[in-house]
Amino acid sequence: MKYQKLVIFAFLAVFFVVLAVYTTFVNPDRCETFECFDDHMAECKAANYLNDGSEATWRYQILGIDSGACVVRVTLLQSKTGELGVDNLEGLSMECGYPKGVVAYPEQDLAMCHGLLKEEMQGIIIKKLHTYIVDNLGEIDQQLQVLVGEN
């Protein structure tokens, strides 16, 4: 009986120590404002932030420094308007690396990112650009003719 109490006590002690370490060191801060996220990103300190914009809801997770870059995982949680064309990308993520001290909205600079979300977003951009060019080919040709004629 005494041995059982000792085992239970040891188990509970280890559990609370692991919980304390996780809460203190592993569990990132939850930022409610961009200013909080801004401060954490500038220091590359682990944090989570939901950017609930008018077009989409993004989750940013500052993971820490890797190869000299502050790594932020970006996940598209919800697309709110159909004009972006990213409805089918919900749940996809990408990781973006920035020099320490740089603060940015990661989804606005895809050159700093890699992952499935980036690839799919680039595909949408290319398709929209192609459609724009095809739809406006006559106007683009006229403008080019004017430019060539001026030189």
Number of C-alpha atoms within 10 A of each C-alpha: 6 6 8 9 10 11 12 11 12 11 12 12 12 12 12 11 12 12 13 13 12 12 12 11 10 11 14 16 19 14 18 12 11 13 10 15 27 18 15 19 26 16 16 24 18 22 21 22 20 20 19 13 11 9 13 17 17 23 19 23 23 25 19 19 18 10 8 11 16 25 24 26 20 26 21 22 19 19 20 15 12 9 9 14 13 18 16 10 18 16 14 15 20 19 24 22 23 21 15 16 15 14 17 13 13 20 20 9 11 16 11 14 22 15 14 14 23 23 14 15 17 13 12 15 14 12 12 14 12 12 12 11 13 11 11 11 12 11 11 13 11 11 12 12 11 11 10 9 8 7 5
